[in-house]
């Protein structure tokens, strides 16, 4: 057998073992998914957030709780002084961090089309934070909607990037030392494209007011 043939014969196993080594930890993480004890915190998050007042509390049905992997979630409608509505979604986690996924998954599953994505800069307690901002349209009538969100942890992670959230927890998961955290998301509908600027201002304002309250709950 020539040297070329030998190299060809060894190439597949040589590549396979590193791939197996990489996949095993991911498989372990997937199979070891802690379950949430469930502890809805509706009463812990303020009903008055700056100029925003909660006007409706939504209950999660069984299918929604199953999708989230936890009942430890808040879903509310808030109104500002101008009567504009913004919807707040907050999903808490303890060791069950894998129950928190990118909001894009839920939004696209709600008969919407993603038409834009951008980093949206906000400020929380004097700290600049990069949130994620999605622009979507309802498939039924084309109505635009903006969604701003941030992933938080008790130890200071504050980012709209889902992969920042994942990598923060992956290493800690092997040591069984994951940290409490939350996803805070604000959705605001606009009547048409001309109303998107106001929708963004409303989403940004409520997100900046909600995050300090959520961090207080986590601590």
KAFENGI-V348330 format. One record per backbone hydrogen bond with DSSP energy under -0.5 kcal/mol. CO is the residue of the C=O (numbers start at 0). NH is the residue of the N-H. E is the energy in kcal/mol with one decimal. If there is no record, write none. Layout:
co=CO nh=NH e=E
co=CO nh=NH e=E
This chain:
co=1 nh=5 e=-2.1
co=2 nh=6 e=-2.3
co=3 nh=7 e=-2.2
co=4 nh=8 e=-2.5
co=5 nh=9 e=-1.7
co=6 nh=10 e=-1.0
co=7 nh=11 e=-0.6
co=9 nh=13 e=-2.0
co=10 nh=14 e=-1.6
co=11 nh=15 e=-2.5
co=12 nh=16 e=-2.0
co=13 nh=17 e=-0.6
co=14 nh=18 e=-1.4
co=15 nh=19 e=-2.6
co=16 nh=20 e=-2.5
co=17 nh=21 e=-1.8
co=18 nh=22 e=-2.3
co=19 nh=23 e=-2.3
co=20 nh=24 e=-0.7
co=21 nh=25 e=-0.9
co=22 nh=26 e=-2.7
co=23 nh=27 e=-2.6
co=24 nh=28 e=-2.3
co=25 nh=29 e=-2.2
co=26 nh=30 e=-2.2
co=27 nh=31 e=-2.0
co=30 nh=32 e=-1.1
co=31 nh=33 e=-0.7
co=40 nh=43 e=-1.5
co=40 nh=44 e=-1.1
co=41 nh=44 e=-0.5
co=46 nh=48 e=-0.6
co=46 nh=53 e=-3.1
co=47 nh=49 e=-0.6
co=48 nh=51 e=-2.2
co=51 nh=48 e=-2.8
co=52 nh=78 e=-2.5
co=55 nh=76 e=-2.3
co=60 nh=64 e=-2.4
co=61 nh=65 e=-2.2
co=62 nh=66 e=-2.0
co=63 nh=67 e=-2.2
co=64 nh=68 e=-1.6
co=64 nh=69 e=-1.0
co=68 nh=35 e=-0.6
co=70 nh=72 e=-2.2
co=71 nh=91 e=-2.6
co=73 nh=89 e=-2.6
co=74 nh=57 e=-2.8
co=75 nh=87 e=-2.8
co=76 nh=54 e=-3.0
co=76 nh=55 e=-1.4
co=77 nh=85 e=-2.5
co=78 nh=52 e=-2.7
co=79 nh=82 e=-1.9
co=83 nh=79 e=-1.9
co=85 nh=77 e=-3.1
co=85 nh=87 e=-0.5
co=86 nh=186 e=-2.5
co=87 nh=75 e=-2.4
co=88 nh=184 e=-3.0
co=89 nh=73 e=-2.7
co=89 nh=91 e=-0.5
co=90 nh=182 e=-2.2
co=92 nh=180 e=-2.1
co=94 nh=96 e=-1.2
co=95 nh=98 e=-1.9
co=96 nh=99 e=-1.7
co=98 nh=100 e=-0.6
co=101 nh=104 e=-1.9
co=101 nh=105 e=-0.6
co=102 nh=106 e=-2.6
co=103 nh=107 e=-2.6
co=104 nh=108 e=-1.1
co=106 nh=109 e=-1.3
co=107 nh=110 e=-0.7
co=110 nh=138 e=-2.3
co=112 nh=136 e=-1.9
co=115 nh=134 e=-2.7
co=117 nh=132 e=-2.7
co=118 nh=120 e=-0.5
co=119 nh=130 e=-3.0
co=121 nh=128 e=-2.6
co=123 nh=126 e=-1.7
co=126 nh=123 e=-2.7
co=128 nh=121 e=-2.7
co=128 nh=130 e=-0.9
co=129 nh=159 e=-2.5
co=130 nh=119 e=-2.5
co=131 nh=148 e=-2.0
co=132 nh=117 e=-2.1
co=133 nh=146 e=-2.3
co=134 nh=114 e=-2.9
co=134 nh=115 e=-1.4
co=135 nh=144 e=-2.2
co=136 nh=112 e=-2.5
co=137 nh=141 e=-2.7
co=142 nh=137 e=-2.4
co=143 nh=189 e=-2.3
co=144 nh=135 e=-2.9
co=145 nh=187 e=-2.4
co=146 nh=133 e=-2.9
co=147 nh=185 e=-3.1
co=148 nh=131 e=-2.2
co=149 nh=183 e=-2.6
co=150 nh=158 e=-2.0
co=151 nh=181 e=-2.1
co=152 nh=155 e=-1.5
co=156 nh=152 e=-1.5
co=158 nh=150 e=-3.6
co=159 nh=161 e=-0.6
co=160 nh=163 e=-0.6
co=160 nh=164 e=-1.4
co=161 nh=165 e=-2.2
co=162 nh=166 e=-2.5
co=163 nh=167 e=-1.6
co=164 nh=168 e=-1.3
co=165 nh=168 e=-0.6
co=165 nh=169 e=-2.3
co=166 nh=170 e=-0.8
co=168 nh=172 e=-2.1
co=169 nh=173 e=-1.2
co=170 nh=174 e=-0.7
co=171 nh=176 e=-2.8
co=172 nh=175 e=-1.2
co=179 nh=153 e=-2.5
co=180 nh=92 e=-2.4
co=181 nh=151 e=-3.3
co=182 nh=90 e=-2.1
co=182 nh=184 e=-0.5
co=183 nh=149 e=-2.2
co=184 nh=88 e=-2.9
co=185 nh=147 e=-2.6
co=186 nh=86 e=-3.0
co=187 nh=145 e=-2.5
co=191 nh=194 e=-1.5
co=192 nh=195 e=-1.5
co=194 nh=198 e=-2.0
co=195 nh=199 e=-2.6
co=196 nh=200 e=-2.0
co=197 nh=201 e=-2.4
co=198 nh=202 e=-2.4
co=199 nh=203 e=-2.7
co=200 nh=204 e=-2.3
co=201 nh=205 e=-2.2
co=202 nh=206 e=-2.3
co=203 nh=207 e=-2.3
co=204 nh=208 e=-1.4
co=205 nh=209 e=-2.2
co=206 nh=210 e=-2.1
co=207 nh=211 e=-0.6
co=208 nh=212 e=-0.7
co=209 nh=213 e=-2.3
co=210 nh=214 e=-2.6
co=211 nh=215 e=-1.7
co=212 nh=216 e=-1.7
co=213 nh=217 e=-2.2
co=214 nh=218 e=-1.8
